[in-house]
Amino acid sequence: MSQTPVFMYLEELMDHIAAGKRIPLSNMVMVDKERCRQLLEEIRDHFPTDMNAAQSVIENQKNIINEARNMAEQTRNDANQRASRAVNEANTQAQNTVAAANKQAQAMMADAKEKARQMVIDAENRAKQLISEQEVVTRARMEVDEIRQNTQEEVGKLYQDVYAHIDEVLAQLDRSISEKLTDIRMTRQQIDQSISQR
């Protein structure tokens, strides 16, 4: 960046003072008064122009800085908005995912509970069926035992009746034979008596 006339004259003035002859035993130097006056006049004459130029540069820098700040602020706002949208979308997606997972988990739990309930019902029905079958078998065995016992009793009674009937028949037969023998004896006696009388 090129220097303004004011800065050029100031540098020349400083160089002129630095090149001045030093006065012994002091901090003062000897300079060309006229040259220093000319430089100061040049600085005075150019000072307002340079100040305006500097002010213009400063204003331009301020505008550039403000524009850069506005652009940075806009960029930051845009970034914040995009970040907020991204966060909201992520939250929404996460909520939807969680809701879907919860729904699926609830459905799986309900299905598992229903299957477990059905298994319990089937087991209970099977147990009841087994109990019923066992009861049927037990009752059948009891009835068989009862029929067997009744049959044995009936057979025993029938044997007793048969034996009693046989005994009665034999007794009647014995009486009939005895009677026949008695008749035969009597007839024989009568025959013997009849023969003797002749």
C-alpha positions in Angstrom: 0.0 0.0 0.0 1.5 3.4 -1.1 2.2 6.0 1.7 0.3 9.3 1.8 2.1 12.6 1.5 1.7 13.4 5.2 3.5 10.1 6.1 6.2 10.8 3.5 6.8 14.4 4.9 6.7 13.0 8.5 9.3 10.4 7.7 11.5 13.0 5.9 11.2 15.3 9.0 12.2 12.5 11.3 15.1 11.6 9.1 16.2 15.3 9.0 16.1 15.5 12.8 18.0 12.2 13.1 20.6 13.5 10.8 21.0 16.8 12.7 24.2 17.6 14.5 24.2 16.9 18.2 25.0 19.7 20.6 27.5 18.6 23.2 26.4 17.9 26.7 22.7 18.0 25.8 20.0 16.0 24.1 19.5 18.7 21.4 20.5 18.7 17.8 21.1 21.3 15.2 18.7 21.1 12.2 17.9 23.3 9.2 15.1 25.4 10.5 13.9 26.4 7.1 13.7 22.8 5.9 11.8 21.8 9.0 9.4 24.6 8.5 8.8 23.6 4.9 8.1 20.0 5.9 5.7 21.1 8.6 3.9 23.3 6.1 3.6 20.5 3.6 2.3 18.3 6.4 -0.2 20.9 7.4 -1.4 21.5 3.8 -1.8 17.8 3.1 -3.1 16.8 6.5 -6.9 17.4 5.8 -6.7 15.6 2.4 -4.9 12.7 4.0 -7.3 12.8 6.9 -10.3 12.6 4.5 -8.6 9.8 2.6 -7.8 8.0 5.9 -11.4 8.6 7.1 -12.7 7.3 3.8 -10.4 4.2 4.2 -11.6 3.8 7.8 -15.3 4.2 6.7 -14.6 1.7 3.9 -13.0 -0.7 6.3 -15.9 -0.2 8.7 -18.3 -1.0 5.9 -16.3 -4.0 4.9 -16.1 -5.1 8.5 -19.9 -4.5 9.0 -20.6 -6.4 5.8 -18.4 -9.2 6.9 -20.0 -9.2 10.3 -23.5 -9.2 8.7 -22.4 -12.0 6.3 -20.9 -13.9 9.3 -24.1 -13.3 11.3 -26.3 -14.5 8.4 -24.0 -17.5 7.9 -24.2 -18.3 11.6 -28.0 -17.9 11.6 -28.3 -20.1 8.5 -26.0 -22.6 10.1 -28.0 -22.5 13.3 -31.3 -22.9 11.4 -29.9 -25.8 9.4 -28.5 -27.3 12.7 -31.9 -26.8 14.4 -33.7 -28.4 11.4 -31.3 -31.3 11.4 -31.7 -31.7 15.2 -35.5 -31.5 14.9 -35.5 -34.0 12.0 -33.2 -36.3 14.0 -35.4 -36.0 17.0 -38.5 -36.7 14.9 -36.9 -39.6 13.3 -35.7 -40.9 16.6 -39.1 -40.5 18.1 -40.7 -42.3 15.2 -38.1 -45.0 15.4 -38.7 -45.4 19.2 -42.5 -45.3 18.6 -42.2 -48.0 15.9 -40.0 -50.1 18.1 -42.3 -49.7 21.1 -45.3 -50.6 18.9 -43.5 -53.6 17.5 -42.4 -54.7 21.0 -46.0 -54.3 22.3 -47.2 -56.4 19.4 -44.6 -59.1 20.1 -45.5 -59.0 23.8 -49.2 -59.3 23.0 -48.5 -62.2 20.6 -46.3 -63.9 23.2 -48.9 -63.4 25.9 -51.6 -64.8 23.6 -49.5 -67.8 22.7 -48.7 -68.4 26.4 -52.4 -68.1 27.3 -53.3 -70.5 24.5 -50.6 -72.9 25.7 -51.9 -72.8 29.2 -55.5 -73.4 28.0 -54.3 -76.3 25.9 -52.4 -77.7 28.8 -55.4 -77.4 31.1 -57.7 -79.0 28.5 -55.2 -81.8 28.1 -54.9 -82.2 31.8 -58.6 -82.3 32.1 -58.8 -84.8 29.3 -56.2 -87.0 31.0 -58.1 -86.7 34.2 -61.3 -87.6 32.5 -59.7 -90.6 30.7 -58.2 -91.7 34.0 -61.5 -91.4 35.7 -63.1 -93.4 32.9 -60.5 -96.1 33.2 -60.8 -96.2 37.0 -64.6 -96.4 36.7 -64.4 -99.1 34.1 -62.1 -101.1 36.3 -64.4 -100.6 39.2 -67.4 -101.7 37.1 -65.4 -104.7 35.8 -64.5 -105.7 39.4 -68.1 -105.2 40.5 -69.4 -107.3 37.5 -66.8 -109.9 38.2 -67.8 -110.1 41.8 -71.5 -110.1 41.0 -70.8 -112.9 38.4 -68.9 -114.9 40.9 -71.7 -114.5 43.4 -74.3 -115.4 40.8 -72.3 -118.5 39.8 -71.8 -119.5 43.4 -75.5 -119.1 44.0 -76.3 -121.0 40.9 -74.0 -123.8 41.9 -75.7 -123.9 45.3 -79.1 -124.0 43.6 -78.0 -126.8 41.2 -76.4 -128.8 44.0 -79.6 -128.4 46.1 -81.8 -129.4 43.2 -79.5 -132.4 42.6 -79.7 -133.3 46.2 -83.5 -133.0 46.2 -83.8 -135.1 43.0 -81.5 -137.7 44.5 -83.5 -137.7 47.7 -86.7 -138.1 45.7 -85.1 -140.8 43.7 -83.9 -142.6 46.8 -87.4 -142.4 48.3 -88.9 -143.7 45.1 -86.5 -146.5 45.0 -87.1 -147.3 48.6 -90.8 -147.3 48.0 -90.4 -149.5 45.0 -88.2 -151.9 47.0 -90.7 -151.9 49.7 -93.5 -152.7 47.2 -91.3 -155.4 45.7 -90.6 -156.9 49.1 -94.2 -156.8 49.9 -95.2 -158.4 46.6 -92.5 -161.1 47.1 -93.8 -161.8 50.6 -97.3 -162.1 49.2 -96.1 -164.4 46.5 -94.2 -166.4 49.1 -97.2 -166.6 51.3 -99.5 -167.6 48.4 -97.1 -170.3 47.4 -96.9 -171.6 51.0 -100.6 -171.8 51.4 -100.8 -174.1 48.4 
